[in-house]
Amino acid sequence: SLEEIAVLLFLHLAADRTGCSFWADATIAKKLGLREGDVSQARFRLVAQGLVAYRYPLYQLLPLDDARP
């Protein structure tokens, strides 16, 4: 979804060199012009797809497998 793409790109730009970010959902939503619930749902889907790990309050971008199309 567009929300997933926006959140993933935001996390990529905000992450440190280890792929970690501590941005709160409310702040991400405000910066992206989304509702906080949209950010939460996008995060849930990104975690399910194996693109992001999340444990409050830490996001971490996960590496892509070479086998992924």
C-alpha positions in Angstrom: 0.0 0.0 0.0 1.1 3.6 -0.3 1.2 3.9 3.5 3.6 0.9 3.7 5.8 2.5 1.1 5.8 5.8 2.9 6.5 4.4 6.3 9.3 2.1 4.9 10.9 5.1 3.1 10.6 7.3 6.1 12.3 4.6 8.3 15.0 4.1 5.7 15.8 7.9 5.7 15.5 8.2 9.5 17.5 5.0 10.4 21.0 5.0 11.8 23.8 2.9 10.2 22.4 -0.3 11.8 18.9 0.3 10.4 17.4 1.3 13.7 15.1 4.2 14.4 13.2 5.3 17.5 10.5 7.5 15.9 7.1 7.3 17.5 4.1 6.3 15.4 2.4 9.6 16.2 5.4 11.6 15.0 5.8 9.5 11.8 2.1 10.0 11.1 2.4 13.7 11.6 5.5 14.0 9.3 3.8 11.8 6.6 0.4 13.4 6.8 -1.2 10.1 7.8 -3.3 8.9 10.7 -1.5 7.1 13.6 -3.7 4.0 12.9 -2.5 4.0 9.3 1.1 3.9 10.5 0.4 1.1 12.9 -1.3 -1.0 10.2 1.5 -0.3 7.8 4.0 -1.3 10.4 2.1 -4.5 11.1 2.2 -5.4 7.4 5.9 -4.5 7.0 6.7 -6.8 9.9 4.6 -9.6 8.4 6.5 -9.2 5.2 9.8 -9.5 7.0 10.9 -6.0 6.0 10.9 -4.4 9.4 11.4 -5.6 13.0 9.6 -3.8 15.7 9.7 -3.8 19.5 8.5 -0.7 21.2 10.0 1.8 20.8 12.5 0.5 18.3 12.1 -0.1 14.5 14.8 -1.9 12.6 15.0 -2.3 8.9 15.8 -5.9 7.9 18.1 -6.9 5.0 16.5 -8.3 1.9 17.3 -11.9 0.9 19.0 -12.4 -2.4 16.4 -15.0 -3.2 13.6 -12.5 -3.1 12.2 -11.6 -6.6 
